[in-house]
Amino acid sequence: MTMKVIMGADPLGYELKEQVKTHLLEQGVEVTDVTPSNDVDYFKVGFEVGRRIANHEFDRGFIFCGTGMGVNIVANKFNGVYSALCESIETARLSRIINNANILAMGGIVMTPYMATQMADVFLKTPFSEGFSEADPEFLQGALKDVQALEDKIADLNVAQQG
């Protein structure tokens, strides 16, 4: 089964996104790019990729802006989205193992293309809850369920505040 990924970038992350996209396409990854031009604001990128990951349209996502922070903040507004802002291969790997991250956020002004492609590779290949000596898989899986329960509680609180 081919992994389906979605990605997008604002103008400051656009070139890095293009390099990661080319790299993934060369590996046979199915890539949907929601920003074929470099004129989309970071909050629109984070919203679109976050929304479509939350709707389970894609296996993983990649978002890019100047620092990665803006797109990351917006994407994480959606229940079921675990966007990780990473600046190293190891944090990208651990975001998958520990947190089951489904979106990787990177900054075009702080990340080299080589590092970004290596991070993308490890992000796609690393399974959740396997390979972390500091916690057993059952703990990590239970923690994810607790996080999901908190998301539901927060959603209920937001509805109550609006009512």
ZADO-1210 file (C-alpha; in nm, 4 decimals, padded with zeros to 6 digits):
<atoms>
<atom x="00.0000" y="00.0000" z="00.0000" code="MET" pos="1"/>
<atom x="00.1326" y="00.3410" z="-00.0974" code="THR" pos="2"/>
<atom x="00.1428" y="00.5989" z="00.1778" code="MET" pos="3"/>
<atom x="-00.0686" y="00.9055" z="00.1015" code="LYS" pos="4"/>
<atom x="00.0650" y="01.2360" z="00.2278" code="VAL" pos="5"/>
<atom x="-00.0558" y="01.5918" z="00.2090" code="ILE" pos="6"/>
<atom x="00.1657" y="01.8971" z="00.2267" code="MET" pos="7"/>
<atom x="00.1589" y="02.2701" z="00.2014" code="GLY" pos="8"/>
<atom x="00.3708" y="02.5778" z="00.2629" code="ALA" pos="9"/>
<atom x="00.3589" y="02.9516" z="00.2941" code="ASP" pos="10"/>
<atom x="00.6086" y="03.1640" z="00.0945" code="PRO" pos="11"/>
<atom x="00.8893" y="03.1215" z="00.3497" code="LEU" pos="12"/>
<atom x="00.8560" y="02.7431" z="00.3525" code="GLY" pos="13"/>
<atom x="00.7754" y="02.6952" z="-00.0148" code="TYR" pos="14"/>
<atom x="01.1226" y="02.6056" z="-00.1462" code="GLU" pos="15"/>
<atom x="01.1830" y="02.3538" z="00.1328" code="LEU" pos="16"/>
<atom x="00.8424" y="02.1984" z="00.0652" code="LYS" pos="17"/>
<atom x="00.9290" y="02.1627" z="-00.3026" code="GLU" pos="18"/>
<atom x="01.2516" y="01.9825" z="-00.2170" code="GLN" pos="19"/>
<atom x="01.0822" y="01.7440" z="00.0270" code="VAL" pos="20"/>
<atom x="00.7997" y="01.6834" z="-00.2221" code="LYS" pos="21"/>
<atom x="01.0428" y="01.5940" z="-00.5007" code="THR" pos="22"/>
<atom x="01.2291" y="01.3607" z="-00.2661" code="HIS" pos="23"/>
<atom x="00.9110" y="01.1800" z="-00.1595" code="LEU" pos="24"/>
<atom x="00.7762" y="01.1517" z="-00.5147" code="LEU" pos="25"/>
<atom x="01.1047" y="00.9914" z="-00.6220" code="GLU" pos="26"/>
<atom x="01.0449" y="00.7277" z="-00.3528" code="GLN" pos="27"/>
<atom x="00.6957" y="00.6498" z="-00.4811" code="GLY" pos="28"/>
<atom x="00.5046" y="00.8302" z="-00.2076" code="VAL" pos="29"/>
<atom x="00.1657" y="00.9657" z="-00.3194" code="GLU" pos="30"/>
<atom x="00.1810" y="01.3406" z="-00.2490" code="VAL" pos="31"/>
<atom x="-00.1033" y="01.5920" z="-00.2593" code="THR" pos="32"/>
<atom x="00.0218" y="01.9511" z="-00.2492" code="ASP" pos="33"/>
<atom x="-00.2367" y="02.2069" z="-00.1369" code="VAL" pos="34"/>
<atom x="-00.0029" y="02.4950" z="-00.2242" code="THR" pos="35"/>
<atom x="00.1109" y="02.4606" z="-00.5845" code="PRO" pos="36"/>
<atom x="00.2086" y="02.8310" z="-00.5762" code="SER" pos="37"/>
<atom x="00.3955" y="03.0265" z="-00.3106" code="ASN" pos="38"/>
<atom x="00.1273" y="03.2803" z="-00.2212" code="ASP" pos="39"/>
<atom x="-00.0718" y="03.1106" z="00.0576" code="VAL" pos="40"/>
<atom x="-00.0691" y="03.2432" z="00.4152" code="ASP" pos="41"/>
<atom x="00.0662" y="03.0153" z="00.6886" code="TYR" pos="42"/>
<atom x="-00.2649" y="02.9956" z="00.8748" code="PHE" pos="43"/>
<atom x="-00.4460" y="02.8775" z="00.5617" code="LYS" pos="44"/>
<atom x="-00.1815" y="02.6078" z="00.5098" code="VAL" pos="45"/>
<atom x="-00.2065" y="02.4844" z="00.8692" code="GLY" pos="46"/>
<atom x="-00.5851" y="02.4868" z="00.8495" code="PHE" pos="47"/>
<atom x="-00.6126" y="02.2941" z="00.5221" code="GLU" pos="48"/>
<atom x="-00.3578" y="02.0252" z="00.6043" code="VAL" pos="49"/>
<atom x="-00.4848" y="01.9918" z="00.9623" code="GLY" pos="50"/>
<atom x="-00.8458" y="01.9629" z="00.8471" code="ARG" pos="51"/>
<atom x="-00.7699" y="01.6921" z="00.5936" code="ARG" pos="52"/>
<atom x="-00.5566" y="01.4887" z="00.8348" code="ILE" pos="53"/>
<atom x="-00.8343" y="01.5186" z="01.0964" code="ALA" pos="54"/>
<atom x="-01.0789" y="01.3863" z="00.8338" code="ASN" pos="55"/>
<atom x="-00.8498" y="01.0850" z="00.7729" code="HIS" pos="56"/>
<atom x="-00.8031" y="01.1697" z="00.4054" code="GLU" pos="57"/>
<atom x="-00.4261" y="01.1175" z="00.4304" code="PHE" pos="58"/>
<atom x="-00.1840" y="00.9022" z="00.6293" code="ASP" pos="59"/>
<atom x="00.0557" y="01.1849" z="00.7163" code="ARG" pos="60"/>
<atom x="00.1127" y="01.5513" z="00.6462" code="GLY" pos="61"/>
<atom x="00.3996" y="01.7955" z="00.6071" code="PHE" pos="62"/>
<atom x="00.3656" y="02.1688" z="00.6647" code="ILE" pos="63"/>
<atom x="00.6202" y="02.4427" z="00.6139" code="PHE" pos="64"/>
<atom x="00.6474" y="02.8113" z="00.6985" code="CYS" pos="65"/>
<atom x="00.9391" y="03.0312" z="00.8037" code="GLY" pos="66"/>
<atom x="00.9910" y="02.8667" z="01.1433" code="THR" pos="67"/>
<atom x="00.7309" y="02.5900" z="01.1260" code="GLY" pos="68"/>
<atom x="00.5613" y="02.7362" z="01.4330" code="MET" pos="69"/>
<atom x="00.2692" y="02.9163" z="01.2726" code="GLY" pos="70"/>
<atom x="00.1503" y="02.6257" z="01.0601" code="VAL" pos="71"/>
<atom x="00.2028" y="02.3908" z="01.3549" code="ASN" pos="72"/>
<atom x="-00.0126" y="02.5987" z="01.5907" code="ILE" pos="73"/>
<atom x="-00.3017" y="02.6135" z="01.3446" code="VAL" pos="74"/>
<atom x="-00.2890" y="02.2460" z="01.2433" code="ALA" pos="75"/>
<atom x="-00.2984" y="02.1380" z="01.6076" code="ASN" pos="76"/>
<atom x="-00.6372" y="02.3061" z="01.6564" code="LYS" pos="77"/>
<atom x="-00.8050" y="01.9973" z="01.5084" code="PHE" pos="78"/>
<atom x="-00.8966" y="01.6921" z="01.7160" code="ASN" pos="79"/>
<atom x="-00.6897" y="01.3940" z="01.6138" code="GLY" pos="80"/>
<atom x="-00.4112" y="01.6049" z="01.4690" code="VAL" pos="81"/>
<atom x="-00.0735" y="01.5634" z="01.6326" code="TYR" pos="82"/>
<atom x="00.1521" y="01.8040" z="01.4506" code="SER" pos="83"/>
<atom x="00.5138" y="01.8051" z="01.5637" code="ALA" pos="84"/>
<atom x="00.7483" y="02.0947" z="01.5014" code="LEU" pos="85"/>
<atom x="01.0895" y="01.9299" z="01.4676" code="CYS" pos="86"/>
<atom x="01.4389" y="02.0486" z="01.3862" code="GLU" pos="87"/>
<atom x="01.6290" y="01.7196" z="01.4007" code="SER" pos="88"/>
<atom x="01.6039" y="01.3665" z="01.2707" code="ILE" pos="89"/>
<atom x="01.5839" y="01.2329" z="01.6254" code="GLU" pos="90"/>
<atom x="01.2928" y="01.4578" z="01.7277" code="THR" pos="91"/>
<atom x="01.1073" y="01.3630" z="01.4085" code="ALA" pos="92"/>
<atom x="01.1611" y="00.9950" z="01.4941" code="ARG" pos="93"/>
<atom x="01.0552" y="01.0384" z="01.8551" code="LEU" pos="94"/>
<atom x="00.7472" y="01.2392" z="01.7565" code="SER" pos="95"/>
<atom x="00.6229" y="00.9289" z="01.5790" code="ARG" pos="96"/>
<atom x="00.7240" y="00.6764" z="01.8455" code="ILE" pos="97"/>
<atom x="00.6093" y="00.8684" z="02.1545" code="ILE" pos="98"/>
<atom x="00.3301" y="01.0947" z="02.0296" code="ASN" pos="99"/>
<atom x="00.1985" y="00.9238" z="01.7165" code="ASN" pos="100"/>
<atom x="00.2492" y="01.2535" z="01.5329" code="ALA" pos="101"/>
<atom x="00.0697" y="01.2597" z="01.1997" code="ASN" pos="102"/>
<atom x="00.1992" y="01.5946" z="01.0706" code="ILE" pos="103"/>
<atom x="00.5593" y="01.7123" z="01.0611" code="LEU" pos="104"/>
<atom x="00.6119" y="02.0898" z="01.0669" code="ALA" pos="105"/>
<atom x="00.9402" y="02.2394" z="00.9488" code="MET" pos="106"/>
<atom x="01.0820" y="02.5869" z="00.9018" code="GLY" pos="107"/>
<atom x="01.2134" y="02.7004" z="00.5675" code="GLY" pos="108"/>
<atom x="01.4456" y="02.9587" z="00.7211" code="ILE" pos="109"/>
<atom x="01.5928" y="02.7221" z="00.9819" code="VAL" pos="110"/>
<atom x="01.6152" y="02.3852" z="00.8039" code="MET" pos="111"/>
<atom x="01.8499" y="02.2599" z="00.5332" code="THR" pos="112"/>
<atom x="01.7049" y="02.0561" z="00.2464" code="PRO" pos="113"/>
<atom x="01.9217" y="01.7559" z="00.3377" code="TYR" pos="114"/>
<atom x="01.8011" y="01.7568" z="00.6980" code="MET" pos="115"/>
<atom x="01.4382" y="01.8067" z="00.5902" code="ALA" pos="116"/>
<atom x="01.4432" y="01.5095" z="00.3518" code="THR" pos="117"/>
<atom x="01.6066" y="01.2870" z="00.6141" code="GLN" pos="118"/>
<atom x="01.3465" y="01.3944" z="00.8691" code="MET" pos="119"/>
<atom x="01.0664" y="01.3239" z="00.6209" code="ALA" pos="120"/>
<atom x="01.2036" y="00.9751" z="00.5597" code="ASP" pos="121"/>
<atom x="01.2231" y="00.8846" z="00.9271" code="VAL" pos="122"/>
<atom x="00.8820" y="01.0418" z="00.9931" code="PHE" pos="123"/>
<atom x="00.7200" y="00.8198" z="00.7305" code="LEU" pos="124"/>
<atom x="00.9050" y="00.5007" z="00.8235" code="LYS" pos="125"/>
<atom x="00.8835" y="00.5106" z="01.2044" code="THR" pos="126"/>
<atom x="00.5940" y="00.3256" z="01.3676" code="PRO" pos="127"/>
<atom x="00.4089" y="00.4461" z="01.6766" code="PHE" pos="128"/>
<atom x="00.5119" y="00.3084" z="02.0168" code="SER" pos="129"/>
<atom x="00.7995" y="00.0876" z="01.8975" code="GLU" pos="130"/>
<atom x="01.1676" y="00.1454" z="01.9649" code="GLY" pos="131"/>
<atom x="01.1712" y="00.3775" z="02.2674" code="PHE" pos="132"/>
<atom x="01.3653" y="00.2281" z="02.5571" code="SER" pos="133"/>
<atom x="01.2281" y="00.4767" z="02.8094" code="GLU" pos="134"/>
<atom x="00.8659" y="00.3549" z="02.7888" code="ALA" pos="135"/>
<atom x="00.7005" y="00.0330" z="02.6860" code="ASP" pos="136"/>
<atom x="00.4536" y="00.0255" z="02.3945" code="PRO" pos="137"/>
<atom x="00.1531" y="-00.0349" z="02.6222" code="GLU" pos="138"/>
<atom x="00.2264" y="00.2833" z="02.8170" code="PHE" pos="139"/>
<atom x="00.2595" y="00.4910" z="02.4991" code="LEU" pos="140"/>
<atom x="-00.0617" y="00.3472" z="02.3526" code="GLN" pos="141"/>
<atom x="-00.2455" y="00.4159" z="02.6804" code="GLY" pos="142"/>
<atom x="-00.1098" y="00.7695" z="02.6914" code="ALA" pos="143"/>
<atom x="-00.2414" y="00.8337" z="02.3397" code="LEU" pos="144"/>
<atom x="-00.5870" y="00.7147" z="02.4474" code="LYS" pos="145"/>
<atom x="-00.5696" y="00.9523" z="02.7456" code="ASP" pos="146"/>
<atom x="-00.4762" y="01.2405" z="02.5139" code="VAL" pos="147"/>
<atom x="-00.7699" y="01.1545" z="02.2876" code="GLN" pos="148"/>
<atom x="-01.0031" y="01.1546" z="02.5900" code="ALA" pos="149"/>
<atom x="-00.8729" y="01.4995" z="02.6840" code="LEU" pos="150"/>
<atom x="-00.9440" y="01.6200" z="02.3310" code="GLU" pos="151"/>
<atom x="-01.3046" y="01.5070" z="02.3683" code="ASP" pos="152"/>
<atom x="-01.3294" y="01.6807" z="02.7066" code="LYS" pos="153"/>
<atom x="-01.1899" y="02.0037" z="02.5613" code="ILE" pos="154"/>
<atom x="-01.4355" y="01.9849" z="02.2711" code="ALA" pos="155"/>
<atom x="-01.7224" y="01.9420" z="02.5196" code="ASP" pos="156"/>
<atom x="-01.5997" y="02.2403" z="02.7210" code="LEU" pos="157"/>
<atom x="-01.5800" y="02.4536" z="02.4063" code="ASN" pos="158"/>
<atom x="-01.9388" y="02.3605" z="02.3159" code="VAL" pos="159"/>
<atom x="-02.0563" y="02.4417" z="02.6688" code="ALA" pos="160"/>
<atom x="-01.8838" y="02.7829" z="02.6570" code="GLN" pos="161"/>
<atom x="-02.0526" y="02.8652" z="02.3278" code="GLN" pos="162"/>
<atom x="-02.3954" y="02.7513" z="02.4491" code="GLY" pos="163"/>
</atoms>
